[in-house]
Amino acid sequence: MDKVSGLRQLQTRYQITDDELMTFGDNENDLGMLTMTPWGFAMPNAYESIKKQSANIALADHNHDGVLTTIEHYLKEGVIG
């Protein structure tokens, strides 16, 4: 079982499509979930190789509420949701 498999199970159970899903990560074990959705966000402190393969970069790192800040920004802008 990996992160993508777990997310796929949740997507099936709750009928969530890939474009309705935001993922966040900073390491190689996160790459699968970062690339499964157009809303995959590498954290600013992620390895360069991860940032290059991710469609987006989060607005702040995990020490500065990066996930929450990014979600709020995209929802407020009306890009997602």
Jmol script that loads the backbone (N, CA, C; Angstrom):
load data "model"
ATOM      1  N   MET A   1       0.850  -1.173   0.000  1.00  0.00           N
ATOM      2  CA  MET A   1       0.000   0.000   0.000  1.00  0.00           C
ATOM      3  C   MET A   1       0.898   1.238   0.000  1.00  0.00           C
ATOM      4  N   ASP A   2       0.571   2.174  -0.847  1.00  0.00           N
ATOM      5  CA  ASP A   2       1.281   3.447  -0.858  1.00  0.00           C
ATOM      6  C   ASP A   2       0.250   4.584  -0.796  1.00  0.00           C
ATOM      7  N   LYS A   3       0.719   5.807  -0.843  1.00  0.00           N
ATOM      8  CA  LYS A   3      -0.175   6.956  -0.690  1.00  0.00           C
ATOM      9  C   LYS A   3      -1.193   7.042  -1.824  1.00  0.00           C
ATOM     10  N   VAL A   4      -0.765   6.750  -3.031  1.00  0.00           N
ATOM     11  CA  VAL A   4      -1.690   6.795  -4.164  1.00  0.00           C
ATOM     12  C   VAL A   4      -2.788   5.748  -3.987  1.00  0.00           C
ATOM     13  N   SER A   5      -2.429   4.555  -3.573  1.00  0.00           N
ATOM     14  CA  SER A   5      -3.425   3.489  -3.365  1.00  0.00           C
ATOM     15  C   SER A   5      -4.445   3.902  -2.312  1.00  0.00           C
ATOM     16  N   GLY A   6      -3.973   4.494  -1.240  1.00  0.00           N
ATOM     17  CA  GLY A   6      -4.883   4.966  -0.191  1.00  0.00           C
ATOM     18  C   GLY A   6      -5.808   6.057  -0.695  1.00  0.00           C
ATOM     19  N   LEU A   7      -5.255   6.998  -1.441  1.00  0.00           N
ATOM     20  CA  LEU A   7      -6.094   8.064  -2.004  1.00  0.00           C
ATOM     21  C   LEU A   7      -7.100   7.515  -2.997  1.00  0.00           C
ATOM     22  N   ARG A   8      -6.691   6.554  -3.811  1.00  0.00           N
ATOM     23  CA  ARG A   8      -7.614   5.952  -4.785  1.00  0.00           C
ATOM     24  C   ARG A   8      -8.786   5.273  -4.074  1.00  0.00           C
ATOM     25  N   GLN A   9      -8.513   4.617  -2.959  1.00  0.00           N
ATOM     26  CA  GLN A   9      -9.603   3.988  -2.198  1.00  0.00           C
ATOM     27  C   GLN A   9     -10.569   5.039  -1.682  1.00  0.00           C
ATOM     28  N   LEU A  10     -10.050   6.141  -1.168  1.00  0.00           N
ATOM     29  CA  LEU A  10     -10.917   7.219  -0.686  1.00  0.00           C
ATOM     30  C   LEU A  10     -11.694   7.866  -1.831  1.00  0.00           C
ATOM     31  N   GLN A  11     -11.024   8.037  -2.968  1.00  0.00           N
ATOM     32  CA  GLN A  11     -11.703   8.608  -4.126  1.00  0.00           C
ATOM     33  C   GLN A  11     -12.876   7.730  -4.567  1.00  0.00           C
ATOM     34  N   THR A  12     -12.660   6.441  -4.594  1.00  0.00           N
ATOM     35  CA  THR A  12     -13.731   5.523  -4.975  1.00  0.00           C
ATOM     36  C   THR A  12     -14.875   5.580  -3.970  1.00  0.00           C
ATOM     37  N   ARG A  13     -14.535   5.546  -2.721  1.00  0.00           N
ATOM     38  CA  ARG A  13     -15.570   5.539  -1.674  1.00  0.00           C
ATOM     39  C   ARG A  13     -16.400   6.813  -1.676  1.00  0.00           C
ATOM     40  N   TYR A  14     -15.760   7.956  -1.888  1.00  0.00           N
ATOM     41  CA  TYR A  14     -16.452   9.248  -1.804  1.00  0.00           C
ATOM     42  C   TYR A  14     -16.697   9.891  -3.167  1.00  0.00           C
ATOM     43  N   GLN A  15     -16.424   9.158  -4.240  1.00  0.00           N
ATOM     44  CA  GLN A  15     -16.655   9.616  -5.606  1.00  0.00           C
ATOM     45  C   GLN A  15     -15.972  10.966  -5.875  1.00  0.00           C
ATOM     46  N   ILE A  16     -14.669  11.000  -5.634  1.00  0.00           N
ATOM     47  CA  ILE A  16     -13.855  12.199  -5.835  1.00  0.00           C
ATOM     48  C   ILE A  16     -12.983  11.980  -7.071  1.00  0.00           C
ATOM     49  N   THR A  17     -13.022  12.912  -7.998  1.00  0.00           N
ATOM     50  CA  THR A  17     -12.195  12.806  -9.204  1.00  0.00           C
ATOM     51  C   THR A  17     -10.811  13.397  -8.938  1.00  0.00           C
ATOM     52  N   ASP A  18      -9.872  13.080  -9.817  1.00  0.00           N
ATOM     53  CA  ASP A  18      -8.502  13.573  -9.655  1.00  0.00           C
ATOM     54  C   ASP A  18      -8.438  15.101  -9.611  1.00  0.00           C
ATOM     55  N   ASP A  19      -9.261  15.764 -10.424  1.00  0.00           N
ATOM     56  CA  ASP A  19      -9.202  17.227 -10.456  1.00  0.00           C
ATOM     57  C   ASP A  19      -9.920  17.889  -9.280  1.00  0.00           C
ATOM     58  N   GLU A  20     -10.509  17.098  -8.401  1.00  0.00           N
ATOM     59  CA  GLU A  20     -11.118  17.615  -7.178  1.00  0.00           C
ATOM     60  C   GLU A  20     -10.219  17.410  -5.957  1.00  0.00           C
ATOM     61  N   LEU A  21      -9.028  16.934  -6.197  1.00  0.00           N
ATOM     62  CA  LEU A  21      -8.119  16.526  -5.137  1.00  0.00           C
ATOM     63  C   LEU A  21      -6.861  17.383  -5.130  1.00  0.00           C
ATOM     64  N   MET A  22      -6.481  17.889  -3.964  1.00  0.00           N
ATOM     65  CA  MET A  22      -5.214  18.598  -3.792  1.00  0.00           C
ATOM     66  C   MET A  22      -4.301  17.704  -2.969  1.00  0.00           C
ATOM     67  N   THR A  23      -3.052  17.580  -3.416  1.00  0.00           N
ATOM     68  CA  THR A  23      -2.076  16.794  -2.674  1.00  0.00           C
ATOM     69  C   THR A  23      -0.851  17.655  -2.393  1.00  0.00           C
ATOM     70  N   PHE A  24      -0.180  17.353  -1.306  1.00  0.00           N
ATOM     71  CA  PHE A  24       0.989  18.115  -0.867  1.00  0.00           C
ATOM     72  C   PHE A  24       2.074  17.148  -0.425  1.00  0.00           C
ATOM     73  N   GLY A  25       3.312  17.466  -0.764  1.00  0.00           N
ATOM     74  CA  GLY A  25       4.405  16.602  -0.347  1.00  0.00           C
ATOM     75  C   GLY A  25       5.757  17.245  -0.568  1.00  0.00           C
ATOM     76  N   ASP A  26       6.789  16.589  -0.031  1.00  0.00           N
ATOM     77  CA  ASP A  26       8.134  17.148  -0.128  1.00  0.00           C
ATOM     78  C   ASP A  26       9.217  16.118  -0.408  1.00  0.00           C
ATOM     79  N   ASN A  27       8.829  14.860  -0.542  1.00  0.00           N
ATOM     80  CA  ASN A  27       9.839  13.816  -0.657  1.00  0.00           C
ATOM     81  C   ASN A  27       9.498  12.858  -1.793  1.00  0.00           C
ATOM     82  N   GLU A  28      10.430  11.998  -2.132  1.00  0.00           N
ATOM     83  CA  GLU A  28      10.233  11.069  -3.238  1.00  0.00           C
ATOM     84  C   GLU A  28       9.041  10.142  -3.024  1.00  0.00           C
ATOM     85  N   ASN A  29       8.729   9.800  -1.789  1.00  0.00           N
ATOM     86  CA  ASN A  29       7.582   8.927  -1.541  1.00  0.00           C
ATOM     87  C   ASN A  29       6.255   9.652  -1.778  1.00  0.00           C
ATOM     88  N   ASP A  30       6.288  10.956  -2.015  1.00  0.00           N
ATOM     89  CA  ASP A  30       5.085  11.739  -2.289  1.00  0.00           C
ATOM     90  C   ASP A  30       4.857  11.957  -3.779  1.00  0.00           C
ATOM     91  N   LEU A  31       5.829  11.633  -4.613  1.00  0.00           N
ATOM     92  CA  LEU A  31       5.783  11.971  -6.026  1.00  0.00           C
ATOM     93  C   LEU A  31       4.558  11.391  -6.731  1.00  0.00           C
ATOM     94  N   GLY A  32       4.204  10.169  -6.429  1.00  0.00           N
ATOM     95  CA  GLY A  32       3.032   9.563  -7.069  1.00  0.00           C
ATOM     96  C   GLY A  32       1.771  10.353  -6.842  1.00  0.00           C
ATOM     97  N   MET A  33       1.543  10.770  -5.623  1.00  0.00           N
ATOM     98  CA  MET A  33       0.319  11.528  -5.347  1.00  0.00           C
ATOM     99  C   MET A  33       0.413  12.966  -5.859  1.00  0.00           C
ATOM    100  N   LEU A  34       1.627  13.507  -5.950  1.00  0.00           N
ATOM    101  CA  LEU A  34       1.781  14.862  -6.481  1.00  0.00           C
ATOM    102  C   LEU A  34       1.494  14.921  -7.975  1.00  0.00           C
ATOM    103  N   THR A  35       1.699  13.808  -8.664  1.00  0.00           N
ATOM    104  CA  THR A  35       1.497  13.794 -10.106  1.00  0.00           C
ATOM    105  C   THR A  35       0.162  13.179 -10.524  1.00  0.00           C
ATOM    106  N   MET A  36      -0.627  12.691  -9.583  1.00  0.00           N
ATOM    107  CA  MET A  36      -1.907  12.059  -9.920  1.00  0.00           C
ATOM    108  C   MET A  36      -3.018  13.069 -10.148  1.00  0.00           C
ATOM    109  N   THR A  37      -2.810  14.303  -9.756  1.00  0.00           N
ATOM    110  CA  THR A  37      -3.825  15.339  -9.855  1.00  0.00           C
ATOM    111  C   THR A  37      -3.193  16.613 -10.400  1.00  0.00           C
ATOM    112  N   PRO A  38      -3.958  17.438 -11.108  1.00  0.00           N
ATOM    113  CA  PRO A  38      -3.401  18.720 -11.536  1.00  0.00           C
ATOM    114  C   PRO A  38      -3.129  19.656 -10.359  1.00  0.00           C
ATOM    115  N   TRP A  39      -3.629  19.294  -9.207  1.00  0.00           N
ATOM    116  CA  TRP A  39      -3.475  20.112  -8.006  1.00  0.00           C
ATOM    117  C   TRP A  39      -2.506  19.467  -7.019  1.00  0.00           C
ATOM    118  N   GLY A  40      -1.389  18.982  -7.535  1.00  0.00           N
ATOM    119  CA  GLY A  40      -0.312  18.459  -6.702  1.00  0.00           C
ATOM    120  C   GLY A  40       0.657  19.591  -6.382  1.00  0.00           C
ATOM    121  N   PHE A  41       0.953  19.785  -5.114  1.00  0.00           N
ATOM    122  CA  PHE A  41       1.819  20.879  -4.673  1.00  0.00           C
ATOM    123  C   PHE A  41       3.032  20.347  -3.933  1.00  0.00           C
ATOM    124  N   ALA A  42       4.195  20.630  -4.479  1.00  0.00           N
ATOM    125  CA  ALA A  42       5.429  20.347  -3.743  1.00  0.00           C
ATOM    126  C   ALA A  42       5.605  21.467  -2.721  1.00  0.00           C
ATOM    127  N   MET A  43       6.100  21.116  -1.567  1.00  0.00           N
ATOM    128  CA  MET A  43       6.373  22.123  -0.555  1.00  0.00           C
ATOM    129  C   MET A  43       7.658  22.861  -0.941  1.00  0.00           C
ATOM    130  N   PRO A  44       7.784  24.133  -0.563  1.00  0.00           N
ATOM    131  CA  PRO A  44       8.986  24.895  -0.932  1.00  0.00           C
ATOM    132  C   PRO A  44      10.296  24.255  -0.469  1.00  0.00           C
ATOM    133  N   ASN A  45      10.247  23.481   0.605  1.00  0.00           N
ATOM    134  CA  ASN A  45      11.444  22.828   1.121  1.00  0.00           C
ATOM    135  C   ASN A  45      11.682  21.448   0.498  1.00  0.00           C
ATOM    136  N   ALA A  46      10.891  21.090  -0.518  1.00  0.00           N
ATOM    137  CA  ALA A  46      11.026  19.781  -1.163  1.00  0.00           C
ATOM    138  C   ALA A  46      12.336  19.703  -1.942  1.00  0.00           C
ATOM    139  N   TYR A  47      12.756  18.481  -2.201  1.00  0.00           N
ATOM    140  CA  TYR A  47      13.912  18.270  -3.060  1.00  0.00           C
ATOM    141  C   TYR A  47      13.639  18.935  -4.408  1.00  0.00           C
ATOM    142  N   GLU A  48      14.677  19.450  -5.038  1.00  0.00           N
ATOM    143  CA  GLU A  48      14.532  20.109  -6.331  1.00  0.00           C
ATOM    144  C   GLU A  48      13.909  19.176  -7.368  1.00  0.00           C
ATOM    145  N   SER A  49      14.291  17.910  -7.331  1.00  0.00           N
ATOM    146  CA  SER A  49      13.741  16.957  -8.299  1.00  0.00           C
ATOM    147  C   SER A  49      12.229  16.806  -8.129  1.00  0.00           C
ATOM    148  N   ILE A  50      11.746  16.895  -6.908  1.00  0.00           N
ATOM    149  CA  ILE A  50      10.304  16.798  -6.643  1.00  0.00           C
ATOM    150  C   ILE A  50       9.603  18.056  -7.137  1.00  0.00           C
ATOM    151  N   LYS A  51      10.186  19.212  -6.866  1.00  0.00           N
ATOM    152  CA  LYS A  51       9.581  20.470  -7.320  1.00  0.00           C
ATOM    153  C   LYS A  51       9.499  20.531  -8.847  1.00  0.00           C
ATOM    154  N   LYS A  52      10.502  20.014  -9.524  1.00  0.00           N
ATOM    155  CA  LYS A  52      10.507  20.032 -10.987  1.00  0.00           C
ATOM    156  C   LYS A  52       9.421  19.136 -11.577  1.00  0.00           C
ATOM    157  N   GLN A  53       9.079  18.063 -10.889  1.00  0.00           N
ATOM    158  CA  GLN A  53       8.089  17.116 -11.399  1.00  0.00           C
ATOM    159  C   GLN A  53       6.667  17.429 -10.950  1.00  0.00           C
ATOM    160  N   SER A  54       6.523  18.341 -10.019  1.00  0.00           N
ATOM    161  CA  SER A  54       5.211  18.710  -9.499  1.00  0.00           C
ATOM    162  C   SER A  54       4.642  19.874 -10.308  1.00  0.00           C
ATOM    163  N   ALA A  55       3.340  19.875 -10.495  1.00  0.00           N
ATOM    164  CA  ALA A  55       2.688  20.933 -11.277  1.00  0.00           C
ATOM    165  C   ALA A  55       2.702  22.281 -10.566  1.00  0.00           C
ATOM    166  N   ASN A  56       2.763  22.265  -9.239  1.00  0.00           N
ATOM    167  CA  ASN A  56       2.650  23.491  -8.453  1.00  0.00           C
ATOM    168  C   ASN A  56       3.585  23.450  -7.245  1.00  0.00           C
ATOM    169  N   ILE A  57       3.831  24.628  -6.696  1.00  0.00           N
ATOM    170  CA  ILE A  57       4.602  24.756  -5.455  1.00  0.00           C
ATOM    171  C   ILE A  57       3.700  25.422  -4.422  1.00  0.00           C
ATOM    172  N   ALA A  58       3.645  24.873  -3.222  1.00  0.00           N
ATOM    173  CA  ALA A  58       2.842  25.463  -2.148  1.00  0.00           C
ATOM    174  C   ALA A  58       3.353  26.871  -1.836  1.00  0.00           C
ATOM    175  N   LEU A  59       2.480  27.703  -1.304  1.00  0.00           N
ATOM    176  CA  LEU A  59       2.800  29.109  -1.055  1.00  0.00           C
ATOM    177  C   LEU A  59       3.710  29.334   0.148  1.00  0.00           C
ATOM    178  N   ALA A  60       3.826  28.352   1.021  1.00  0.00           N
ATOM    179  CA  ALA A  60       4.699  28.456   2.196  1.00  0.00           C
ATOM    180  C   ALA A  60       5.100  27.050   2.623  1.00  0.00           C
ATOM    181  N   ASP A  61       6.121  26.961   3.456  1.00  0.00           N
ATOM    182  CA  ASP A  61       6.546  25.641   3.932  1.00  0.00           C
ATOM    183  C   ASP A  61       5.671  25.185   5.098  1.00  0.00           C
ATOM    184  N   HIS A  62       5.909  23.970   5.564  1.00  0.00           N
ATOM    185  CA  HIS A  62       5.064  23.399   6.617  1.00  0.00           C
ATOM    186  C   HIS A  62       5.198  24.147   7.942  1.00  0.00           C
ATOM    187  N   ASN A  63       6.291  24.847   8.149  1.00  0.00           N
ATOM    188  CA  ASN A  63       6.458  25.630   9.383  1.00  0.00           C
ATOM    189  C   ASN A  63       5.645  26.920   9.364  1.00  0.00           C
ATOM    190  N   HIS A  64       5.135  27.268   8.201  1.00  0.00           N
ATOM    191  CA  HIS A  64       4.368  28.508   8.048  1.00  0.00           C
ATOM    192  C   HIS A  64       2.989  28.227   7.455  1.00  0.00           C
ATOM    193  N   ASP A  65       2.400  27.110   7.873  1.00  0.00           N
ATOM    194  CA  ASP A  65       1.038  26.738   7.453  1.00  0.00           C
ATOM    195  C   ASP A  65       0.885  26.664   5.935  1.00  0.00           C
ATOM    196  N   GLY A  66       1.876  26.120   5.274  1.00  0.00           N
ATOM    197  CA  GLY A  66       1.878  26.076   3.822  1.00  0.00           C
ATOM    198  C   GLY A  66       0.683  25.389   3.202  1.00  0.00           C
ATOM    199  N   VAL A  67       0.251  24.276   3.752  1.00  0.00           N
ATOM    200  CA  VAL A  67      -0.897  23.563   3.185  1.00  0.00           C
ATOM    201  C   VAL A  67      -2.159  24.406   3.336  1.00  0.00           C
ATOM    202  N   LEU A  68      -2.432  24.864   4.535  1.00  0.00           N
ATOM    203  CA  LEU A  68      -3.633  25.666   4.781  1.00  0.00           C
ATOM    204  C   LEU A  68      -3.614  26.965   3.979  1.00  0.00           C
ATOM    205  N   THR A  69      -2.476  27.642   3.957  1.00  0.00           N
ATOM    206  CA  THR A  69      -2.346  28.889   3.197  1.00  0.00           C
ATOM    207  C   THR A  69      -2.632  28.669   1.726  1.00  0.00           C
ATOM    208  N   THR A  70      -2.109  27.592   1.169  1.00  0.00           N
ATOM    209  CA  THR A  70      -2.312  27.296  -0.248  1.00  0.00           C
ATOM    210  C   THR A  70      -3.768  26.948  -0.531  1.00  0.00           C
ATOM    211  N   ILE A  71      -4.372  26.114   0.295  1.00  0.00           N
ATOM    212  CA  ILE A  71      -5.782  25.753   0.108  1.00  0.00           C
ATOM    213  C   ILE A  71      -6.652  27.001   0.173  1.00  0.00           C
ATOM    214  N   GLU A  72      -6.465  27.817   1.198  1.00  0.00           N
ATOM    215  CA  GLU A  72      -7.272  29.039   1.343  1.00  0.00           C
ATOM    216  C   GLU A  72      -7.111  29.957   0.135  1.00  0.00           C
ATOM    217  N   HIS A  73      -5.885  30.122  -0.332  1.00  0.00           N
ATOM    218  CA  HIS A  73      -5.622  30.985  -1.478  1.00  0.00           C
ATOM    219  C   HIS A  73      -6.382  30.509  -2.717  1.00  0.00           C
ATOM    220  N   TYR A  74      -6.265  29.234  -3.035  1.00  0.00           N
ATOM    221  CA  TYR A  74      -6.893  28.713  -4.237  1.00  0.00           C
ATOM    222  C   TYR A  74      -8.406  28.703  -4.141  1.00  0.00           C
ATOM    223  N   LEU A  75      -8.951  28.467  -2.960  1.00  0.00           N
ATOM    224  CA  LEU A  75     -10.399  28.534  -2.789  1.00  0.00           C
ATOM    225  C   LEU A  75     -10.890  29.977  -2.908  1.00  0.00           C
ATOM    226  N   LYS A  76     -10.171  30.911  -2.309  1.00  0.00           N
ATOM    227  CA  LYS A  76     -10.560  32.319  -2.367  1.00  0.00           C
ATOM    228  C   LYS A  76     -10.506  32.851  -3.792  1.00  0.00           C
ATOM    229  N   GLU A  77      -9.515  32.432  -4.550  1.00  0.00           N
ATOM    230  CA  GLU A  77      -9.362  32.873  -5.934  1.00  0.00           C
ATOM    231  C   GLU A  77     -10.407  32.221  -6.863  1.00  0.00           C
ATOM    232  N   GLY A  78     -11.097  31.227  -6.352  1.00  0.00           N
ATOM    233  CA  GLY A  78     -12.112  30.548  -7.163  1.00  0.00           C
ATOM    234  C   GLY A  78     -11.534  29.594  -8.195  1.00  0.00           C
ATOM    235  N   VAL A  79     -10.270  29.275  -8.056  1.00  0.00           N
ATOM    236  CA  VAL A  79      -9.624  28.359  -9.004  1.00  0.00           C
ATOM    237  C   VAL A  79     -10.076  26.930  -8.744  1.00  0.00           C
ATOM    238  N   ILE A  80     -10.263  26.619  -7.477  1.00  0.00           N
ATOM    239  CA  ILE A  80     -10.690  25.284  -7.057  1.00  0.00           C
ATOM    240  C   ILE A  80     -11.969  25.433  -6.252  1.00  0.00           C
ATOM    241  N   GLY A  81     -12.866  24.498  -6.423  1.00  0.00           N
ATOM    242  CA  GLY A  81     -14.065  24.471  -5.581  1.00  0.00           C
ATOM    243  C   GLY A  81     -15.245  25.040  -6.173  1.00  0.00           C
TER     244      GLY A  81
END
end "model"
wireframe off; spacefill off
backbone 0.3
color backbone group
